[in-house]
Amino acid sequence: MVTDALLKTEFEKFKSIPFPKDSSDNEILSEIFFDLVQYDSYIAGTIDKLLSGQIVDNKELIYEVQFETRLAEFIDKTENSNDKVLAKEYLEYLSSIKSLLEISLSRK
């Protein structure tokens, strides 16, 4: 069982993770980056809301797997090694979001 205190600790750890940079000229990767920025903001706001005692529907805490799919497809198709590295950094950051959401869904 995950307590509010543990969720708060994990959220603080998550917030200390550096957000990946948008250093690509690739239009597709830049679009994914901006979607990731919005998703990250949404998740952070939802977790803040949860920790402040407000009611949050579990549907708001579901991981959006389409980011992984888009990034995996991009990695498979691109020939630019720098863009591949950047896309993998985005995937790594998404993994942190996924872990945080799993913890928040285990909260009682």
C-alpha positions as CSV (number, residue, x, y, z in Angstrom):
1,M,0.0,0.0,0.0
2,V,1.3,3.4,-1.0
3,T,0.8,6.2,1.5
4,D,0.5,9.9,0.7
5,A,3.9,10.4,2.3
6,L,5.5,7.9,0.0
7,L,3.8,9.3,-3.1
8,K,4.9,12.8,-2.1
9,T,8.5,11.5,-1.7
10,E,8.4,9.8,-5.1
11,F,6.8,13.0,-6.7
12,E,9.7,15.1,-5.3
13,K,12.2,12.6,-6.8
14,F,10.4,12.8,-10.1
15,K,10.4,16.6,-10.1
16,S,14.2,16.5,-9.6
17,I,14.7,14.6,-12.8
18,P,16.0,17.0,-15.5
19,F,13.5,17.4,-18.4
20,P,14.9,16.3,-21.7
21,K,15.9,19.1,-24.1
22,D,14.4,19.8,-27.5
23,S,17.7,20.0,-29.5
24,S,16.4,18.5,-32.8
25,D,15.5,20.2,-36.0
26,N,13.3,17.2,-36.8
27,E,9.7,18.3,-37.0
28,I,8.2,14.9,-35.8
29,L,10.5,14.8,-32.8
30,S,9.8,18.4,-31.9
31,E,6.1,17.7,-32.0
32,I,6.6,14.7,-29.7
33,F,8.7,17.0,-27.4
34,F,5.9,19.5,-27.2
35,D,3.3,16.8,-26.5
36,L,5.6,15.5,-23.8
37,V,5.8,18.9,-22.2
38,Q,2.0,19.1,-22.1
39,Y,1.7,15.6,-20.7
40,D,4.3,16.2,-18.1
41,S,2.5,19.4,-17.0
42,Y,-0.8,17.6,-16.9
43,I,0.6,14.7,-14.8
44,A,2.4,17.0,-12.4
45,G,-0.8,19.0,-11.9
46,T,-2.9,15.9,-11.4
47,I,-0.4,14.5,-8.8
48,D,-0.4,17.9,-7.0
49,K,-4.1,17.9,-7.0
50,L,-4.1,14.4,-5.5
51,L,-1.6,15.3,-2.8
52,S,-3.6,18.3,-1.8
53,G,-6.5,16.1,-1.0
54,Q,-8.7,16.8,-4.0
55,I,-10.5,14.0,-5.6
56,V,-8.8,12.6,-8.7
57,D,-10.5,10.0,-10.9
58,N,-8.1,7.1,-11.6
59,K,-8.7,7.7,-15.3
60,E,-6.6,10.8,-14.9
61,L,-3.7,8.7,-13.8
62,I,-3.6,6.3,-16.7
63,Y,-0.3,6.1,-18.6
64,E,-0.6,7.2,-22.2
65,V,1.2,4.5,-24.1
66,Q,0.9,6.3,-27.5
67,F,4.1,8.3,-26.6
68,E,6.1,5.1,-26.4
69,T,4.6,3.9,-29.7
70,R,5.4,7.2,-31.5
71,L,8.9,7.3,-30.2
72,A,9.6,3.6,-31.0
73,E,8.3,4.2,-34.5
74,F,10.5,7.3,-34.8
75,I,13.6,5.5,-33.6
76,D,13.0,2.7,-36.1
77,K,12.5,5.1,-39.0
78,T,15.1,7.8,-38.4
79,E,18.7,7.5,-39.6
80,N,19.9,10.4,-37.6
81,S,21.9,9.1,-34.7
82,N,21.5,12.3,-32.6
83,D,17.7,12.1,-33.0
84,K,17.7,8.5,-31.9
85,V,19.6,9.4,-28.8
86,L,17.2,12.2,-28.0
87,A,14.2,10.0,-28.6
88,K,15.6,7.4,-26.2
89,E,16.0,10.2,-23.6
90,Y,12.3,11.0,-24.1
91,L,11.5,7.3,-23.6
92,E,13.6,7.3,-20.4
93,Y,11.7,10.3,-19.1
94,L,8.4,8.7,-20.0
95,S,9.5,5.7,-17.9
96,S,9.8,8.0,-14.9
97,I,6.2,9.3,-15.6
98,K,5.0,5.7,-15.9
99,S,6.5,4.7,-12.6
100,L,5.0,7.7,-10.8
101,L,1.6,6.9,-12.2
102,E,1.9,3.3,-11.1
103,I,2.7,4.5,-7.6
104,S,-0.2,6.9,-7.6
105,L,-2.6,4.2,-8.7
106,S,-1.4,2.0,-5.8
107,R,-2.3,4.7,-3.3
108,K,-4.8,3.9,-0.6
